[in-house]
Amino acid sequence: MKILVINAGSSSIKYQLFNMDDRSVLAAGVVERIGEEKGQIKHENKLAGTAPIVNRLAIPDHQAGLNMVAQSLLDAEKGVISTPNEITAVGHRVVHGGEKFSAPTVINEEVLSVIDSLSSLAPLHNPANLTGIQVAMKLFPHATQVAIFDTAFHQSIPDYAYRYAIPNELYEKHHIRVYGFHGTSHLFVSKVAAEYLDKPLEETNLITAHLGNGASITAVSGGKSVDTSMGFSPLPGLMMGTRSGDIDPAIVFHLAKDHGMEISEIDKLLNKKSGLLGISGDNDLRDIEERMAKNDEAARLAFEMYSYRIKKYIGAYTAALGRVDALVFTAGVGENSDRVRHQVCQGLASLGYTLDPVKNSQGKKGEVSEIHAEGSRIKILIISTNEELEIALQSEAVLLA
């Protein structure tokens, strides 16, 4: 059985093709910087064992990116399948499932309609997820399409944490509550961390920090999410690439009333023009770190704001959990930026987090890397997330059910 996993984010598409007989990866790649002047697709044929092939070109939208993915998989030289019919299923990461979906779901027209209706709650992601599904249905017409929802893992959050302090009828009639996101990643690294710590997942308390262009942090108690930084939508919480994260909600009223901004303008401002981009002019932390090396003041401020907000959530969730076995850094920034990890952990020794600067600078060395100092009360780990494998496993379970 071959399962293709498509993880279409706001500006990128990650993909992996799995042979589920032995869980091996046949091909993998990423389409990056979609919609920007300089994009790229990196494709690797795992069967051949050759170096990844990188093509740098403008990629106008997600449909163009997914067409490139299909071409790479079918390519006579670098491809791994001879016909689209070899793929049994396509597993799709879908960011927002509302309260409608709490488990992997086979996609039909009704499911597509609901995903579309939830786009207002995840405007950067659900439209991209929907496009990915629609294009995949055309490219792989014989495959079963399965949706895996980011919100599912957070259904265990207790009511006192997922409810907002607004009139009850807004929850009861309109389901306004915390949903949480990046659930597939938080679940995957939680399972890997528990195994690494040699503890049953049900007895493990973790803080998992998924840091990328989108970022969230989750308190995990006994293998279950008990609080998370994102909320009703993926907008609140940590500062992100283009999203503001937490702000005073009165700012929205002020912008509308005193500055004449339309709601749609404010929506775009907070989701697509804020965060790192709003402060520095760049939404990619790699670019910001390069500018910091040149003493760029806007880049410095963006970096420190980004790191400070992560630190605040770690403190809050340490208090909420009471006991923490490990702090886990994952995703693009979490796994690769030693500078962010260093900045975040500075000053947290009194809470039990002591970073080893040498281990931290060496970065990740495989699936799990320890970067805490000897004697640190709480372990600090870098764990490579693998949302794609988790999606493939859940898609397989749907097919076998």
N, C-alpha and C positions, 0 to 999 in steps of 0.2 A: 504494500500500500504506500503510495506517494502522496504526501500532503504538502501543499504550498501554503506558506504563511505570509500574509501581507499586512504590514504594520504601517499604514499611511498616516503620517503626522502632518502638522500644519505646513511644514516646509521640507519634508523629507519622506522617503519611502524605504523602509527596511524590508528585506525579504529573505526567506530561506526555504529551500526545498528539502524535505525530510523523507528518508526511507524509513517508515515506521516499523519495519521488521526488526531493525537493529538500532533504531533511533539515530542513525547516522545522517549527517548533512551532505547532500549531494551537490548543492550549489548555494551560494549566499551572496548578498550584495546590498548596496545602499545607493539610493538616488538622493543627492543632497542639494540644498540651496535652490529648491524649486521656486520659480518666479523671480529669481535674481538674475543679474547680468551674467554672472559666472557660476554655472552649476556643474555637477559632475555625476557620473554613474560609475561605481566600482563593482565589478562582477568577478566572482571567484568560482572556478570549477573545482570542487573539492575532490572529485574522482581523479582528475588529472594531476592534482597536487602541484599545479603551476602557480606562479605569482598572480595576484589579482590583476585584471585588466582595467585600467582607468581611462575613461573618456571624459574630457572636459568640454562642455558645450552648454549653451543656454537651454534650459528646460522650462518651457513656458507655464505648464500646468501639470496636474497629477495624471491626467489622461495620457499626456505625452510620456511622462515618466514610466507609467505602467506598461505602455506599449514597448518601451525600451527593455523593461524587465522580461517581457515575453520573448522578445527578439533574442535576448541574451541566453535564455534557457533553451531556445530552439536552434541557436546558431550552430552551423555545421562544424565549426572548429572548437568553439568554447562552450557549447551547449551541453546539456546532460539528458535531454529528452528528444525523441524524434517526432513526437506528435503531442498536441495538447491533451489527447485522450488518455495519456499515461497518468495524468494527475487525478487521483480519486476524490480529493476534497481540497478546497481552498478555505483556510481559516483566516478570518478577518478580525483585527483588533477594532472594536467600536468603543469610542470613549464614553458616551452617555446612553445608558439604558433606562434612565428614570427609575420608577418603581415597577415598571412593566416587566423588565428582564432581570433575573437574578441568577441565570444559569446559561451555559452555551445553548445557542438556538439555531436550528436550520433556517436559512433565509428563504422567505417567500415574499410575495407582493405586499402582504400585510405587514411583515417585519420591516420591509423597506420603507413603507409609509410611516411607521412609528419612528424609525431612525431619523427620517427626514423631519418629522414633526418635533423632534427633540433638538434640532440643529440650533434653535435659539438659545439653548442652554449650554451648548458647546460650539460656538460659531467658528472657531478655528479648526475644529477637528471633525465633528460629525459630517459636515459637507464633504471633507476630504475622504473620510471613511466610506461614505455613501458612493462617491465617485469610484473609489477602489473596488467596491462590490459590483457596481454596474459594469465597469470595464472588464472585471474578471469574469463576470457571467457571459460576456461576449467572447472573451479570449479562450475561456475554458468551459464551454457549454455543457460538457458531460460531467463535470465535477460537482459534487455537493458543496454548496456555499454555506459556511458556518460563521455566525457572529459570536465573538467572545467579548463580553462587556467589561470595561474597566471599573464600572461601578459595583460589580458583583461582590468583590472581596470585602467591600466596606458595608455590606448589609448587616454585619454583626455589630456595628457601632451602636451603643445603647442610646435610648431616646433622649436622655439628658445631655448627650453630646451631639446628636444629630438634629435636634430641634433648635429653631431660632426663637428668640424671645419676642415674637410677634403674635398677633391674635391667632387663636387656635384654628379658626376657620380657614386661614390661609394654608395651613397644613392639611386639614381635613378635606377641603374642597379642591385645592390646587397643588397639593403635595410639595409645598415649598419646604425644603429641609436640606441638610448636608447629605450629599451623595458620595463625594470622594472620587478620585481618579487614580490612574496609574496602578490600579489594583492588581493587574496581572504581574507587573514587575515587583510590587511590594510582596505579593504572595510567593513568587519564585525565590527571591533573595532570602525571605524568611525561612523557607524550607532548607535552602542551602546553608544558611547560618546555623540553624538548629543542628543539622547533621554535622557541620564542622565542629560545633561546640560539644558534640556528643551528648546532646540532651534531647529528650522527646520534645517535639514541637509544642505539644500541649503544656509544657512546663517552662517554655522559653519566653522571655520578655525582651523585645527589641525596639530600637528606633531606627527606621529605615528611611534614608534620605535619597530619593530619586531626583537627581540633579541633571537637567539637560536644558534645552531651549524652553521646555516646559518643566516645572519643578514642583515636587510635593514631598512632604515628610509625614510619616505615619507612625503612630504608637501601636505596637503589636503585642498583645498579651495572650499567652497561651496559643499562639498561632492565629489569633483572630485580630482584625483591626478594631481598635477601640476609640481611636480618634485620628483625624487626618486634616491636613492643612487646606486642601481644596474643599469646596463646599457644594452649593447648589449648582455651580458651574465650575469650570477649571480656571476661573479668573482670580479668586481670592487666594490668600496664603502667602507663599514666598514670592519674592520678586523674580520675574522670569525674563525671557528674551524680549518679548514684546508686550507682555501682560504686566499690569501694575502690581498684582498681589493685593494685600490688605491696604485699604484706604478708608478714610472717614466717609461714610455714605452721604453725609451732608454735602460733600464736594459735588456730587451729581446734581443736587438741587441748586447749588450755587452756580454751576456752569449753565444750567438750563434757565434759571430765573434772571441772573445778573449778567450773563454773557450771551444769552440768546441762542445757545446751542441746542440743536435737536437731539432727541434721544438716540437716534441712529448715529449721530456724530460722536456722542459721548461713548456709545458702545464701541465704535471703531477706535476711538482715542485710547480707551482703557485696555482693549484686547490686542490692538495691532500697532499702536504708536507709543506705548509706554514701556515700563520695565527698563532693561539695559539699553534698548534702542532710544527710549525717551530721554534718558540721562546722558548717554554718550554718543548717540548717533549710530552705534553698531549693536546688533542683536546677538552676535556670536562672541562668546567669552574668549575664544582663541584670539580674535582680533583685538579685543579689549586688553588682554594681557600683553600682546605685542605693543600696543600703544602705551601701556603703563611703563614698559621698559624705556620709552622715550620721554618719560615724565609728563605724560598727557594728563592734565588735571581732571577732565571730564571722565576719562577712563578710570582714574583712581577712585573718584567718587562713586561711579557705578559699581565697581568691584567691591568697595567697602560696604555699600548699601546692600548688595546682593548677599555678601557673607554674613553681615550682621543679622539679617532677618532669619537666616538659617540657624544661627546661634540662639536666637530668642526662642525659636520653636523647640530646639533640643532641650533648653532649660525647662520649658513648659511641660513637655512630654516626659521628662525625667521625673518631675513632680507628680504628674498624672499616673505614671506606672508604679512609682515607689521603688521598684527594683528593676534595674536594667542590666541584662547580660552583655549586650553589645550594641554599639552604634555602627550602622552599616552605611557606607557610601556606595552609591551605584549610579548607573547611566553615564552618558557622555562626559559631563563635567565631573560628577562624583568619582568616576573611575580614573579620569585622566588629568585632572588639575590638582597637583600637589599644593599649589598656591592657595586654592580655595579651601582645601582640607586644613591646611595650616592656619589660615586666617579664622576659619570657623572654630577650631578647637582651642585657639588662644584664650586663656582666661577661664577654661572649663575644668581645670584640675581640681578645684574645690568641690565640684559635683562628681568627680570620679573619672574624668576623661583626661588622660595624659598622653599626648602624642609624642612619638619618637620621630624627630625631624629627619634622621637618616633613613629610617624605614619608609617614611612618608615620601621622601624625595625619590626613592627607588621605584615607587609606584607599584602597580599590580604585577604580580608574577604568576598569573594563572587564574583559576576560578576564584580563589580566596587568598587575600594577603592580609597579614596582621601589621598594623602600623602604630599600635599603642606602645608606650614605653614599658619597660619592666617595672612591675609594681603598680601599674595603672589599675584602679579598682574595676573599671569597666573596659572591656575589650573594644578596640576600634578596628573595623575591618573594611577592606575594599572587596566587594563581591561583584563579579561580572554578571549583570542581569541577562536573562535569556527569555524575554517575553515570547519570542518566536517558538521556542521549545514548549513553553507552557501552553501556548495557543494550540500547537500541534497535538499535544497530549489531550487537551480538552476536546479538540475537534475529533480526534480518534475515538474518544469515549462516546461522543454523540453517535458516531457511525456504528459503534459496536453495541450500543444500548438496545 
